[in-house]
């Protein structure tokens, strides 16, 4: 039972909810590719992803097109 409680806590820590709020139309091709890499391709679509250095780097590249918040 203690293992399940630990696992549940670990699932909540270190996750980000990323929501696309802008269109990639008229943006550089690599920004469009980054949105696709994050699993986003339509405005208001959200994904919950692990909080890793790779994901943070991708988010930084398209920070003007996404909204980031901690996953609930």
BARO-618862 format. One record per atom (N, C-alpha, C): residue number from 1; residue in one letter; atom name; x, y, z. Coordinates in nm, 3 decimals, padded with zeros to 5 digits. Layout:
<rs>
+-----+----+----+---------+---------+---------+
!   i ! aa ! at !      c1 !      c2 !      c3 !
+-----+----+----+---------+---------+---------+
! NUM !  a ! CA !       X !       Y !       Z !
...
+-----+----+----+---------+---------+---------+
</rs>
This chain:
<rs>
+-----+----+----+---------+---------+---------+
!   i ! aa ! at !      c1 !      c2 !      c3 !
+-----+----+----+---------+---------+---------+
!   1 !  x !  N !  00.082 ! -00.120 !  00.000 !
!   1 !  x ! CA !  00.000 !  00.000 !  00.000 !
!   1 !  x !  C !  00.087 !  00.126 !  00.000 !
!   2 !  x !  N !  00.197 !  00.123 !  00.071 !
!   2 !  x ! CA !  00.285 !  00.240 !  00.074 !
!   2 !  x !  C !  00.344 !  00.267 ! -00.064 !
!   3 !  x !  N !  00.370 !  00.161 ! -00.140 !
!   3 !  x ! CA !  00.424 !  00.179 ! -00.275 !
!   3 !  x !  C !  00.325 !  00.253 ! -00.364 !
!   4 !  x !  N !  00.197 !  00.219 ! -00.353 !
!   4 !  x ! CA !  00.095 !  00.286 ! -00.434 !
!   4 !  x !  C !  00.087 !  00.434 ! -00.400 !
!   5 !  x !  N !  00.097 !  00.467 ! -00.272 !
!   5 !  x ! CA !  00.090 !  00.607 ! -00.230 !
!   5 !  x !  C !  00.210 !  00.684 ! -00.286 !
!   6 !  x !  N !  00.328 !  00.621 ! -00.282 !
!   6 !  x ! CA !  00.446 !  00.686 ! -00.338 !
!   6 !  x !  C !  00.430 !  00.706 ! -00.488 !
!   7 !  x !  N !  00.382 !  00.605 ! -00.555 !
!   7 !  x ! CA !  00.365 !  00.614 ! -00.700 !
!   7 !  x !  C !  00.267 !  00.724 ! -00.737 !
!   8 !  x !  N !  00.158 !  00.737 ! -00.664 !
!   8 !  x ! CA !  00.060 !  00.841 ! -00.690 !
!   8 !  x !  C !  00.119 !  00.980 ! -00.674 !
!   9 !  x !  N !  00.201 !  00.998 ! -00.572 !
!   9 !  x ! CA !  00.266 !  01.127 ! -00.551 !
!   9 !  x !  C !  00.365 !  01.156 ! -00.663 !
!  10 !  x !  N !  00.439 !  01.057 ! -00.705 !
!  10 !  x ! CA !  00.539 !  01.077 ! -00.810 !
!  10 !  x !  C !  00.473 !  01.114 ! -00.942 !
!  11 !  x !  N !  00.353 !  01.064 ! -00.967 !
!  11 !  x ! CA !  00.282 !  01.098 ! -01.090 !
!  11 !  x !  C !  00.243 !  01.244 ! -01.094 !
!  12 !  x !  N !  00.216 !  01.304 ! -00.980 !
!  12 !  x ! CA !  00.171 !  01.443 ! -00.976 !
!  12 !  x !  C !  00.288 !  01.541 ! -00.976 !
!  13 !  x !  N !  00.399 !  01.501 ! -00.921 !
!  13 !  x ! CA !  00.515 !  01.590 ! -00.913 !
!  13 !  x !  C !  00.590 !  01.585 ! -01.045 !
!  14 !  x !  N !  00.628 !  01.703 ! -01.096 !
!  14 !  x ! CA !  00.708 !  01.707 ! -01.216 !
!  14 !  x !  C !  00.629 !  01.693 ! -01.344 !
!  15 !  x !  N !  00.505 !  01.741 ! -01.346 !
!  15 !  x ! CA !  00.424 !  01.735 ! -01.467 !
!  15 !  x !  C !  00.374 !  01.875 ! -01.499 !
!  16 !  x !  N !  00.366 !  01.904 ! -01.628 !
!  16 !  x ! CA !  00.321 !  02.035 ! -01.675 !
!  16 !  x !  C !  00.202 !  02.018 ! -01.767 !
!  17 !  x !  N !  00.106 !  02.107 ! -01.754 !
!  17 !  x ! CA ! -00.006 !  02.111 ! -01.848 !
!  17 !  x !  C !  00.025 !  02.224 ! -01.947 !
!  18 !  x !  N !  00.038 !  02.187 ! -02.074 !
!  18 !  x ! CA !  00.074 !  02.283 ! -02.178 !
!  18 !  x !  C ! -00.046 !  02.296 ! -02.272 !
!  19 !  x !  N ! -00.093 !  02.419 ! -02.291 !
!  19 !  x ! CA ! -00.209 !  02.448 ! -02.375 !
!  19 !  x !  C ! -00.167 !  02.541 ! -02.487 !
!  20 !  x !  N ! -00.204 !  02.507 ! -02.609 !
!  20 !  x ! CA ! -00.173 !  02.593 ! -02.723 !
!  20 !  x !  C ! -00.272 !  02.709 ! -02.725 !
!  21 !  x !  N ! -00.220 !  02.832 ! -02.730 !
!  21 !  x ! CA ! -00.307 !  02.950 ! -02.731 !
!  21 !  x !  C ! -00.288 !  03.034 ! -02.856 !
!  22 !  x !  N ! -00.190 !  03.000 ! -02.938 !
!  22 !  x ! CA ! -00.163 !  03.077 ! -03.059 !
!  22 !  x !  C ! -00.148 !  02.988 ! -03.180 !
!  23 !  x !  N ! -00.165 !  03.047 ! -03.297 !
!  23 !  x ! CA ! -00.156 !  02.974 ! -03.422 !
!  23 !  x !  C ! -00.013 !  02.977 ! -03.476 !
!  24 !  x !  N !  00.033 !  02.866 ! -03.534 !
!  24 !  x ! CA !  00.166 !  02.865 ! -03.594 !
!  24 !  x !  C !  00.167 !  02.925 ! -03.735 !
!  25 !  x !  N !  00.054 !  02.970 ! -03.784 !
!  25 !  x ! CA !  00.048 !  03.029 ! -03.918 !
!  25 !  x !  C !  00.135 !  03.155 ! -03.919 !
!  26 !  x !  N !  00.222 !  03.164 ! -04.016 !
!  26 !  x ! CA !  00.311 !  03.278 ! -04.029 !
!  26 !  x !  C !  00.434 !  03.270 ! -03.941 !
!  27 !  x !  N !  00.452 !  03.161 ! -03.869 !
!  27 !  x ! CA !  00.570 !  03.142 ! -03.783 !
!  27 !  x !  C !  00.672 !  03.057 ! -03.858 !
!  28 !  x !  N !  00.793 !  03.055 ! -03.804 !
!  28 !  x ! CA !  00.898 !  02.973 ! -03.865 !
!  28 !  x !  C !  00.859 !  02.825 ! -03.860 !
!  29 !  x !  N !  00.911 !  02.751 ! -03.956 !
!  29 !  x ! CA !  00.879 !  02.608 ! -03.968 !
!  29 !  x !  C !  00.918 !  02.531 ! -03.842 !
!  30 !  x !  N !  01.031 !  02.565 ! -03.782 !
!  30 !  x ! CA !  01.076 !  02.492 ! -03.664 !
!  30 !  x !  C !  00.983 !  02.512 ! -03.545 !
!  31 !  x !  N !  00.913 !  02.627 ! -03.538 !
!  31 !  x ! CA !  00.817 !  02.648 ! -03.430 !
!  31 !  x !  C !  00.694 !  02.559 ! -03.450 !
!  32 !  x !  N !  00.651 !  02.544 ! -03.573 !
!  32 !  x ! CA !  00.539 !  02.453 ! -03.602 !
!  32 !  x !  C !  00.577 !  02.309 ! -03.565 !
!  33 !  x !  N !  00.701 !  02.271 ! -03.601 !
!  33 !  x ! CA !  00.749 !  02.136 ! -03.570 !
!  33 !  x !  C !  00.758 !  02.115 ! -03.418 !
!  34 !  x !  N !  00.796 !  02.217 ! -03.345 !
!  34 !  x ! CA !  00.805 !  02.207 ! -03.200 !
!  34 !  x !  C !  00.668 !  02.185 ! -03.138 !
!  35 !  x !  N !  00.567 !  02.257 ! -03.187 !
!  35 !  x ! CA !  00.430 !  02.235 ! -03.137 !
!  35 !  x !  C !  00.387 !  02.091 ! -03.162 !
!  36 !  x !  N !  00.416 !  02.040 ! -03.280 !
!  36 !  x ! CA !  00.380 !  01.901 ! -03.311 !
!  36 !  x !  C !  00.454 !  01.806 ! -03.218 !
!  37 !  x !  N !  00.582 !  01.836 ! -03.191 !
!  37 !  x ! CA !  00.660 !  01.754 ! -03.100 !
!  37 !  x !  C !  00.603 !  01.753 ! -02.958 !
!  38 !  x !  N !  00.540 !  01.862 ! -02.919 !
!  38 !  x ! CA !  00.475 !  01.869 ! -02.788 !
!  38 !  x !  C !  00.338 !  01.801 ! -02.788 !
!  39 !  x !  N !  00.291 !  01.761 ! -02.906 !
!  39 !  x ! CA !  00.160 !  01.696 ! -02.916 !
!  39 !  x !  C !  00.048 !  01.796 ! -02.934 !
!  40 !  x !  N !  00.080 !  01.915 ! -02.980 !
!  40 !  x ! CA ! -00.021 !  02.020 ! -02.999 !
!  40 !  x !  C ! -00.032 !  02.051 ! -03.148 !
!  41 !  x !  N ! -00.153 !  02.073 ! -03.196 !
!  41 !  x ! CA ! -00.169 !  02.115 ! -03.334 !
!  41 !  x !  C ! -00.296 !  02.197 ! -03.356 !
!  42 !  x !  N ! -00.369 !  02.223 ! -03.251 !
!  42 !  x ! CA ! -00.490 !  02.306 ! -03.262 !
!  42 !  x !  C ! -00.498 !  02.396 ! -03.139 !
!  43 !  x !  N ! -00.551 !  02.514 ! -03.157 !
!  43 !  x ! CA ! -00.565 !  02.608 ! -03.047 !
!  43 !  x !  C ! -00.658 !  02.549 ! -02.941 !
!  44 !  x !  N ! -00.623 !  02.572 ! -02.816 !
!  44 !  x ! CA ! -00.694 !  02.523 ! -02.696 !
!  44 !  x !  C ! -00.676 !  02.374 ! -02.671 !
!  45 !  x !  N ! -00.592 !  02.307 ! -02.744 !
!  45 !  x ! CA ! -00.561 !  02.167 ! -02.716 !
!  45 !  x !  C ! -00.455 !  02.163 ! -02.606 !
!  46 !  x !  N ! -00.470 !  02.072 ! -02.511 !
!  46 !  x ! CA ! -00.377 !  02.063 ! -02.397 !
!  46 !  x !  C ! -00.314 !  01.925 ! -02.391 !
!  47 !  x !  N ! -00.196 !  01.922 ! -02.334 !
!  47 !  x ! CA ! -00.125 !  01.798 ! -02.307 !
!  47 !  x !  C ! -00.061 !  01.808 ! -02.170 !
!  48 !  x !  N ! -00.055 !  01.698 ! -02.099 !
!  48 !  x ! CA !  00.016 !  01.692 ! -01.972 !
!  48 !  x !  C !  00.143 !  01.612 ! -01.999 !
!  49 !  x !  N !  00.257 !  01.678 ! -01.977 !
!  49 !  x ! CA !  00.387 !  01.618 ! -02.007 !
!  49 !  x !  C !  00.477 !  01.621 ! -01.885 !
!  50 !  x !  N !  00.576 !  01.532 ! -01.885 !
!  50 !  x ! CA !  00.676 !  01.531 ! -01.778 !
!  50 !  x !  C !  00.756 !  01.661 ! -01.782 !
!  51 !  x !  N !  00.793 !  01.709 ! -01.665 !
!  51 !  x ! CA !  00.873 !  01.831 ! -01.654 !
!  51 !  x !  C !  01.020 !  01.794 ! -01.668 !
!  52 !  x !  N !  01.068 !  01.787 ! -01.793 !
!  52 !  x ! CA !  01.208 !  01.754 ! -01.819 !
!  52 !  x !  C !  01.275 !  01.873 ! -01.887 !
!  53 !  x !  N !  01.406 !  01.866 ! -01.896 !
!  53 !  x ! CA !  01.482 !  01.973 ! -01.962 !
!  53 !  x !  C !  01.444 !  01.983 ! -02.109 !
!  54 !  x !  N !  01.420 !  01.871 ! -02.174 !
!  54 !  x ! CA !  01.384 !  01.872 ! -02.316 !
!  54 !  x !  C !  01.249 !  01.940 ! -02.338 !
!  55 !  x !  N !  01.152 !  01.908 ! -02.255 !
!  55 !  x ! CA !  01.020 !  01.970 ! -02.267 !
!  55 !  x !  C !  01.028 !  02.119 ! -02.237 !
!  56 !  x !  N !  01.103 !  02.155 ! -02.134 !
!  56 !  x ! CA !  01.118 !  02.298 ! -02.101 !
!  56 !  x !  C !  01.184 !  02.375 ! -02.215 !
!  57 !  x !  N !  01.282 !  02.315 ! -02.281 !
!  57 !  x ! CA !  01.346 !  02.379 ! -02.395 !
!  57 !  x !  C !  01.250 !  02.400 ! -02.510 !
!  58 !  x !  N !  01.165 !  02.300 ! -02.536 !
!  58 !  x ! CA !  01.065 !  02.312 ! -02.642 !
!  58 !  x !  C !  00.964 !  02.420 ! -02.608 !
!  59 !  x !  N !  00.922 !  02.425 ! -02.482 !
!  59 !  x ! CA !  00.825 !  02.527 ! -02.439 !
!  59 !  x !  C !  00.885 !  02.666 ! -02.452 !
!  60 !  x !  N !  01.012 !  02.680 ! -02.417 !
!  60 !  x ! CA !  01.077 !  02.810 ! -02.428 !
!  60 !  x !  C !  01.081 !  02.859 ! -02.573 !
!  61 !  x !  N !  01.097 !  02.767 ! -02.665 !
!  61 !  x ! CA !  01.105 !  02.802 ! -02.806 !
!  61 !  x !  C !  00.972 !  02.855 ! -02.859 !
!  62 !  x !  N !  00.861 !  02.806 ! -02.804 !
!  62 !  x ! CA !  00.728 !  02.849 ! -02.851 !
!  62 !  x !  C !  00.648 !  02.912 ! -02.738 !
!  63 !  x !  N !  00.716 !  02.979 ! -02.647 !
!  63 !  x ! CA !  00.649 !  03.035 ! -02.529 !
!  63 !  x !  C !  00.540 !  03.135 ! -02.564 !
!  64 !  x !  N !  00.549 !  03.197 ! -02.680 !
!  64 !  x ! CA !  00.448 !  03.294 ! -02.723 !
!  64 !  x !  C !  00.324 !  03.227 ! -02.780 !
!  65 !  x !  N !  00.329 !  03.095 ! -02.799 !
!  65 !  x ! CA !  00.216 !  03.021 ! -02.856 !
!  65 !  x !  C !  00.149 !  02.927 ! -02.756 !
!  66 !  x !  N !  00.207 !  02.913 ! -02.636 !
!  66 !  x ! CA !  00.154 !  02.819 ! -02.538 !
!  66 !  x !  C !  00.138 !  02.883 ! -02.401 !
!  67 !  x !  N !  00.054 !  02.819 ! -02.320 !
!  67 !  x ! CA !  00.037 !  02.856 ! -02.178 !
!  67 !  x !  C !  00.079 !  02.735 ! -02.098 !
!  68 !  x !  N !  00.161 !  02.756 ! -01.996 !
!  68 !  x ! CA !  00.213 !  02.645 ! -01.915 !
!  68 !  x !  C !  00.165 !  02.663 ! -01.773 !
!  69 !  x !  N !  00.117 !  02.555 ! -01.713 !
!  69 !  x ! CA !  00.075 !  02.555 ! -01.573 !
!  69 !  x !  C !  00.104 !  02.419 ! -01.513 !
!  70 !  x !  N !  00.118 !  02.410 ! -01.381 !
!  70 !  x ! CA !  00.140 !  02.280 ! -01.319 !
!  70 !  x !  C !  00.018 !  02.190 ! -01.341 !
!  71 !  x !  N !  00.043 !  02.063 ! -01.364 !
!  71 !  x ! CA ! -00.067 !  01.968 ! -01.382 !
!  71 !  x !  C ! -00.136 !  01.944 ! -01.249 !
!  72 !  x !  N ! -00.267 !  01.942 ! -01.252 !
!  72 !  x ! CA ! -00.344 !  01.921 ! -01.129 !
!  72 !  x !  C ! -00.375 !  01.776 ! -01.107 !
+-----+----+----+---------+---------+---------+
</rs>
